[in-house]
């Protein structure tokens, strides 16, 4: 039984996200940023970043509007290995208006199930969107 949908997402975009998920990144983080079009209630691609630091990604995110981020995170292990877990980030700045926050919050579970990325994080504060935080949670 899936989550009920307040928003929709085109199958072509779901496929693009799956392609992103299985792309081979040599280094660093890659991020697929999604937004909701308030008029059509469709989840849309906003931007895709290849090899971006978390600090730069935070700079690119809107200060007052939520976003969904699929993050291929370059996780370096103490033995020298690097792997790239796929993370679902619900970016929900504390300054966002309640109505837009509710719209994103209502679509979050639906989207996570649709794109099959279950390792999720809710981040409200730019200062907590750091490697230290993510690695402490992984």
MOWO-V387014 format. One record per pair of residues at least 12 apart in sequence whose C-alpha atoms are under 8 Angstrom apart, sorted by the first residue. I is the first residue (numbers start at 1). J is the second residue. D is the distance in Angstrom with one decimal. If there is no record, write none. Layout:
i=I j=J d=D
i=I j=J d=D
//
This chain:
i=2 j=110 d=7.1
i=2 j=113 d=7.2
i=3 j=109 d=6.2
i=3 j=110 d=5.0
i=3 j=113 d=7.6
i=4 j=110 d=6.5
i=5 j=106 d=7.7
i=5 j=107 d=6.3
i=5 j=110 d=5.9
i=6 j=41 d=7.3
i=6 j=103 d=7.6
i=6 j=106 d=6.4
i=6 j=107 d=5.8
i=7 j=36 d=7.8
i=7 j=41 d=4.9
i=7 j=42 d=5.4
i=7 j=43 d=6.6
i=7 j=107 d=5.9
i=8 j=41 d=6.5
i=8 j=42 d=4.8
i=8 j=43 d=6.0
i=9 j=42 d=5.6
i=9 j=43 d=5.1
i=9 j=44 d=7.1
i=9 j=111 d=8.0
i=10 j=42 d=7.8
i=10 j=43 d=7.8
i=13 j=44 d=7.6
i=13 j=45 d=7.4
i=14 j=114 d=7.5
i=14 j=115 d=6.2
i=17 j=32 d=7.6
i=17 j=115 d=7.1
i=18 j=115 d=7.1
i=20 j=32 d=7.8
i=21 j=72 d=7.3
i=21 j=86 d=7.1
i=25 j=51 d=7.9
i=27 j=51 d=6.5
i=27 j=74 d=6.6
i=28 j=51 d=4.8
i=28 j=52 d=6.5
i=28 j=53 d=7.0
i=28 j=73 d=7.0
i=28 j=74 d=5.0
i=29 j=50 d=6.7
i=29 j=51 d=4.9
i=29 j=52 d=5.4
i=29 j=53 d=6.4
i=29 j=54 d=7.7
i=29 j=71 d=6.9
i=29 j=72 d=5.5
i=29 j=73 d=4.8
i=29 j=74 d=5.2
i=29 j=84 d=8.0
i=30 j=48 d=7.5
i=30 j=49 d=5.4
i=30 j=50 d=4.4
i=30 j=51 d=5.3
i=30 j=52 d=6.1
i=30 j=71 d=5.8
i=30 j=72 d=5.1
i=30 j=73 d=6.8
i=31 j=48 d=5.7
i=31 j=49 d=5.0
i=31 j=50 d=6.6
i=31 j=52 d=7.6
i=31 j=57 d=8.0
i=31 j=69 d=6.4
i=31 j=70 d=5.6
i=31 j=71 d=4.5
i=31 j=72 d=6.2
i=32 j=45 d=7.5
i=32 j=46 d=7.9
i=32 j=47 d=6.2
i=32 j=48 d=4.5
i=32 j=49 d=6.4
i=32 j=69 d=5.6
i=32 j=70 d=5.0
i=32 j=71 d=6.5
i=33 j=45 d=6.2
i=33 j=46 d=5.4
i=33 j=47 d=5.3
i=33 j=48 d=6.1
i=33 j=67 d=6.8
i=33 j=68 d=5.8
i=33 j=69 d=4.5
i=33 j=70 d=6.5
i=34 j=46 d=5.1
i=34 j=47 d=7.2
i=34 j=67 d=5.9
i=34 j=68 d=5.0
i=34 j=69 d=6.2
i=35 j=66 d=7.6
i=35 j=67 d=5.3
i=35 j=68 d=6.4
i=36 j=67 d=7.9
i=36 j=104 d=7.4
i=54 j=129 d=7.1
i=54 j=130 d=6.3
i=54 j=131 d=7.2
i=55 j=130 d=7.4
i=58 j=126 d=6.4
i=58 j=129 d=7.4
i=63 j=93 d=6.5
i=63 j=95 d=7.3
i=63 j=96 d=7.8
i=64 j=93 d=5.9
i=64 j=94 d=7.6
i=64 j=95 d=5.2
i=64 j=96 d=4.5
i=64 j=97 d=7.5
i=65 j=92 d=6.8
i=65 j=93 d=6.5
i=65 j=95 d=7.8
i=65 j=96 d=5.2
i=65 j=97 d=7.7
i=65 j=100 d=7.4
i=65 j=101 d=7.7
i=66 j=90 d=7.3
i=66 j=91 d=5.2
i=66 j=92 d=4.4
i=66 j=93 d=6.3
i=66 j=96 d=6.9
i=66 j=100 d=7.5
i=66 j=101 d=6.6
i=66 j=104 d=6.8
i=67 j=90 d=6.2
i=67 j=91 d=5.1
i=67 j=92 d=6.8
i=67 j=104 d=7.6
i=68 j=88 d=7.2
i=68 j=89 d=5.8
i=68 j=90 d=4.9
i=68 j=91 d=6.0
i=68 j=108 d=7.9
i=69 j=87 d=7.9
i=69 j=88 d=5.9
i=69 j=89 d=4.9
i=69 j=90 d=6.5
i=69 j=91 d=7.2
i=70 j=86 d=6.8
i=70 j=87 d=5.7
i=70 j=88 d=4.8
i=70 j=89 d=6.3
i=71 j=86 d=5.6
i=71 j=87 d=5.0
i=71 j=88 d=6.4
i=71 j=89 d=7.2
i=72 j=84 d=5.5
i=72 j=85 d=5.8
i=72 j=86 d=4.7
i=72 j=87 d=6.5
i=73 j=85 d=5.6
i=73 j=86 d=6.4
i=73 j=87 d=7.2
i=75 j=135 d=7.7
i=86 j=117 d=6.9
i=86 j=119 d=7.3
i=87 j=117 d=6.7
i=87 j=118 d=7.5
i=87 j=119 d=5.3
i=87 j=120 d=5.8
i=87 j=121 d=7.5
i=88 j=112 d=7.3
i=88 j=117 d=6.1
i=88 j=118 d=6.9
i=88 j=119 d=6.0
i=88 j=120 d=4.5
i=88 j=121 d=6.2
i=89 j=120 d=5.7
i=89 j=121 d=4.9
i=89 j=122 d=5.9
i=89 j=123 d=7.0
i=90 j=108 d=7.4
i=90 j=120 d=7.5
i=90 j=121 d=6.1
i=90 j=122 d=4.7
i=90 j=123 d=6.1
i=91 j=122 d=6.3
i=91 j=123 d=5.1
i=91 j=124 d=6.1
i=92 j=122 d=7.1
i=92 j=123 d=6.0
i=92 j=124 d=4.8
i=92 j=125 d=7.9
i=93 j=123 d=7.4
i=93 j=124 d=4.4
i=93 j=125 d=6.0
i=93 j=126 d=7.7
i=94 j=124 d=5.5
i=94 j=125 d=6.9
//
